[in-house]
Amino acid sequence: MNQICKLHIKQEILDKVKRQVILCQDGSLFIPQYPGGIDYSKCTGCGKCVEVCPQGCIKLEEVDGKLVAIFSNWELCIGDGICKIICPENAFL
């Protein structure tokens, strides 16, 4: 891959990252932490993520006979990452 192609690809990545960074009122940067999914094999259905999600994006539902967290309103996710932080099983990807 030539140098121009590498620079173009790096610029595309940088442009995408810039769109994801939010400048807070105090001048700090907030980078959304959108979960990439839920690993049902790790999820125990404890419901902690459901309790803390400020947007109500997650609910508990039975999948293959097991109670697990699922995204019910993915489009409302603000990317605060609280679900990832609170999950004791690290089920959020």
N, C-alpha and C positions, 0 to 999 in steps of 0.2 A: 504494500500500500504506500503510495507516495505521500510526501509531506503535506501537500495541499489537501488531500482527502482526509488525513488524520486531523488537520486543523479544522476542517469543515465538520467532522463528526464531533470533535470536542466542543465546538461552538454550539452545535445542536443540543448537546447534553447540557451545557451551561445555560442555554435559553430555557430549557425545560425546568431546570433547577430554580432559576430566577422566578419563574411563574409560581413555584411552590413555596417561596419564602415570603413571609408576611412581616412587615415592620410594625412593631407594637408601639403604643403611645409613649412608653418609657425609653424608646430607642433601641430596645433589644430585638433580636430576630426570632421569629417562631417558624420552625420548619415542621409542617404537618407530618404526622406519623400514621398514615393510613395503614390499617392492617391488610395483609395480603390474603387473608382467609383464616379459617379455623381448622386445626388438626383435630378431627373428631376422635381419633384414637387417644389423644391426650386429654381432651375435655371431659371433666367429671360431672358437668351439669350443676356446679355449685351455685351459679347465678350471680356471682360477684360482679361480673362484667355488665350484666343486665341492670343491676342496682346503680352502678356508677356512670353509665353512659348518659351524658347530658342531653343527647338528641333522641334517645329511645330507639337506636338503630339495631339493638340486639335483643333477641328473645330466646327463651328455652323452648325446644321442640323435640319430639321423639323422632330419631332417625335410626332406622334399622334396629328398633327395639331398645335404643339407648337415649336418655335425655341429654341433649347437648345444646350449646349456644349456637345460634345461627344469626346471620344478618337479615333483618326483616325490612329495614329501610336504609339500604346502603347509600342511596343518593343523599341522605341527610348527614352522613358522617362528616365531621369537621376536622378529623385527623388529629385530635388531641392525644391519642395514644394511651388514654387512661385504661382502656380494656387490656392492652398489652401489659401495662404496668401491674394491674391488680390481679391478673390471672396467676393463681398459684401453680398451675401446671404448665405454664408457657405454651398454651395451645394456640395462641394467636401468632400468625406468620408475619 
